[in-house]
Every structure is written in C-alpha cells, then in structure tokens.
Amino acid sequence: MWILRTADEATQPFKFRILPGNVKTIGRAASADFVLDAPLVSRLHCQLKAGPAEIEAVDLSSTNGTYVNDHRVGRGTLRDGDRLRVGAVELVLLRT
C-alpha cells in the first residue's frame, strides 16, 4: 500500500491511501478520488497510477502544474520518500 501525506507541520493535513494496481485522481472537484481543497489546485489536477514499486503521476492539464521532487512534470515517477506538489500542497509518498 502507498500513502501520500502532508508533512507533520502542515497547516492543512491530508492523507491518502492507494493500493498497487489502482488509478486515482487528485483535485478540488467532488468527482476527484482524492479531494484536495487547497489554493492553486485545479478541479482535476493529476492522476496517480500505482504500481508495486512506484507511482506514476500524470498532470491533467492543470493550471499550476504537477511537481515531482521540485521538477514540473507532464508525467513523472515517484518512489518511496519522493515528494509530489499539487498546487500549494506538498505530499510525501510512503510505501507501507
């Protein structure tokens, strides 16, 4: 199982779980799988495709971009300990 969570000191804490083999979306819209109601997050911001060893993040033409370890990506790979920034929120990926 994968966990995406904000840092402990985050003013707005978020925690999302995703199992390998699943595809989830992140965004402000109620139709997103993981709702992230925060500044600079698009309605449907990005898509996550979870595999057993990594997660692929795909930007869904968001206004403010999707970042993996501070690099803007259209499509990027995350592994345990990597950071995903969506709008003004930075999430850390943990494998459990």
BELLINQUI-V429565 format. One record per residue. SS is DSSP state (hx for helix, st for strand, lp for the rest). PSI is psi in degrees with one decimal (* if undefined). OMEGA is omega as a letter, one per 30 degrees, with the letter a starting at -180 (NA if undefined). Layout:
SS_PSI_OMEGA + SS_PSI_OMEGA
//
This chain:
lp_144.8_l + st_145.3_l + st_130.7_l + st_123.5_a + st_155.2_l + st_162.8_l + lp_154.5_a + lp_-31.8_a + lp_6.9_a + lp_138.3_l + lp_-27.2_l + lp_90.1_a + lp_138.5_l + lp_146.6_l + st_123.3_a + st_142.5_l + st_139.6_l + st_131.9_l + lp_147.1_l + lp_140.2_a + lp_-10.0_a + lp_154.0_l + st_125.7_a + st_155.2_l + st_151.9_l + st_136.0_l + st_178.2_l + lp_-24.6_a + lp_147.7_l + lp_-22.4_l + lp_-9.7_l + lp_147.4_l + lp_-42.1_l + st_107.3_a + st_123.8_a + lp_88.5_a + lp_88.0_a + lp_160.7_a + lp_142.8_l + lp_10.2_l + lp_129.1_l + lp_164.0_a + lp_-49.8_l + lp_99.6_a + lp_-51.8_a + st_166.8_l + st_141.0_l + st_129.1_l + st_109.8_a + st_127.1_l + lp_-179.8_a + lp_-27.8_a + lp_-10.0_a + lp_166.8_l + st_134.9_l + st_126.2_l + st_130.1_l + st_120.0_l + st_136.6_a + lp_51.9_a + lp_42.3_l + lp_155.8_l + lp_-41.6_a + lp_4.4_l + lp_162.1_l + st_133.8_a + st_134.3_l + st_117.2_a + lp_46.7_l + lp_11.8_l + st_124.5_l + st_132.8_a + st_148.9_l + lp_-34.3_l + st_125.4_a + st_158.8_a + st_134.4_l + st_141.7_l + lp_173.8_a + lp_126.8_l + lp_-11.4_l + lp_161.4_a + st_136.9_l + st_123.4_l + st_125.2_l + st_111.0_a + lp_-129.0_a + lp_7.7_a + st_129.1_l + st_127.8_a + st_144.8_l + st_136.2_a + st_128.4_l + st_138.0_l + st_128.9_a + lp_*_NA
//
